[in-house]
Amino acid sequence: MPYCIIEYSHDLEYEISPNQLIHLVYQGALKSELFDANDIKTRAIPFRYFSSGDLKQDFVHVTIKILSGRNCQQRKMLSSAVMQELAQIKQTSISLTVEVVEIEKESYNKVIK
């Protein structure tokens, strides 16, 4: 844990590769010091079709799913650490957002086969 899900505008791939995005988010989660390196799972999903009001603005939105139990300060630190890494993207007209979402421990299940 955590699950870091990166949603981004497909055209960004002309500026930054999906692997670079994954690396930036991974590094941010690691720098938060809340997780062991091998527990951080990161995925990237490009969007070809999207709307941001009247603008055609590139975006990166990261949802970080963590098990419940972390306090607000820890969640804020995680969000800030990931945002610091994303800020390295050189693109000028881009929307960067990060949200931390808690997964209820009582309803979470996992099986590895």
Secondary structure as the mmCIF struct_conf table of DSSP 4:
data_model
#
loop_
_struct_conf.conf_type_id
_struct_conf.id
_struct_conf.beg_label_comp_id
_struct_conf.beg_label_asym_id
_struct_conf.beg_label_seq_id
_struct_conf.end_label_comp_id
_struct_conf.end_label_asym_id
_struct_conf.end_label_seq_id
STRN STRN1 TYR A 3 SER A 9
HELX_RH_3T_P HELX_RH_3T_P1 HIS A 10 TYR A 14
TURN_TY1_P TURN_TY1_P1 GLU A 15 GLU A 15
BEND BEND1 ILE A 16 ILE A 16
HELX_RH_AL_P HELX_RH_AL_P1 PRO A 18 LYS A 31
TURN_TY1_P TURN_TY1_P2 SER A 32 GLU A 33
BEND BEND2 LEU A 34 PHE A 35
HELX_RH_3T_P HELX_RH_3T_P2 ALA A 37 ASP A 39
STRN STRN2 LYS A 41 PHE A 47
BEND BEND3 ARG A 48 TYR A 49
STRN STRN3 SER A 52 SER A 52
TURN_TY1_P TURN_TY1_P3 GLY A 53 ASP A 54
STRN STRN4 LEU A 55 LEU A 55
STRN STRN5 ASP A 58 LEU A 67
TURN_TY1_P TURN_TY1_P4 SER A 68 GLY A 69
HELX_RH_AL_P HELX_RH_AL_P2 CYS A 72 LEU A 86
TURN_TY1_P TURN_TY1_P5 ALA A 87 GLN A 88
BEND BEND4 THR A 92 SER A 93
STRN STRN6 ILE A 94 ILE A 103
HELX_LH_PP_P HELX_LH_PP_P1 GLU A 104 GLU A 104
HELX_RH_3T_P HELX_RH_3T_P3 LYS A 105 SER A 107
#
